[in-house]
Amino acid sequence: MAGHSHWANIQHKKGAADAKRGKLFSKLSRAIIVAARNGGGDPDMNLKLRYAIDKARQASMPKDNIERAINKGTGELDGTNYEEVVYEGYGPGGVAVMVEIFTDNRNRTSGEVRKIFDKSNGNLGTSGCVAYLFERKGFFSIDSKLVDEETLMEIGLESGADDVKLTDGNFEIVCDPSTFDNVDQALKTKAIKCNVSEITYLPSMQVDTDVETGMKVMRLMDALDENDDVQNVYSNLNITEELMAEASKE
């Protein structure tokens, strides 16, 4: 899943800039609010909440902000009622795109997302049109300089990972979402730092495009990610080293 690693790393670096203007914190707060509303405010009993809190901490979100978001989710503080929505569509070259949304106004967000697809020469599809091309998985990316393959393989398999492999200088661990916490804790116990650790949608097969088409898809994904209501954007585009090099020029 080299393409996924590349996109996740792009988003990780971009997130540092987003945090400076508050956009990232707003998105992380929404994730915490929704998780707490659906599963309660105790992260020990609510894996989705614990995961949302971990992501917020990784982004250096202040503790007060995290606690405030939890309290909004549990109803202890007044807060906006966000609805979870997944939009599906196609980007340039027929690349499949999925968009996770937390919105307080579905009609507004639907119009905005459709406009982004249209302006990017893509089209918003119906529910289920591309979801079958993705699997919900736990995903970790680790710099290969930090750990040897044998050690990581042992940690991954003992903690319930499905696969551990080396791709483009990074080890990638894939697991079922139900074992994400086990793998995550095993890595933390061994003090192994991850570039990416998330529960995500991985494409069952990636699509290759020419550089020009690939850049159009990446611009579509960036435009979607800039929307305040968008939490995550996924595609089955194979983001090659050539595409990465072109993207770094912008």
ABEGO torsion letter per residue (X at the ends): XAAAAAAAAAAAAAAAAAAAAGAAAAAAAAAAAAAAAAAEABAAABAAAAAAAAAAAAAGBBAAAAAAAAAAAAGABBBBBBBBBBBBBBBBGGBBBBBBBBBABAAAAAAAAAAAAAAAGBBBBBBGAAAAABBBBBBBBBBAAABBAAAAAAAAAAAGBABBBBBGGBBBBBBBAAAAAAAAAAAAAAGBBBABBBBBBBBABBBBBBAAAAAAAAAAAAAAAABAABABBBBABBBBAAAAAAAAAX
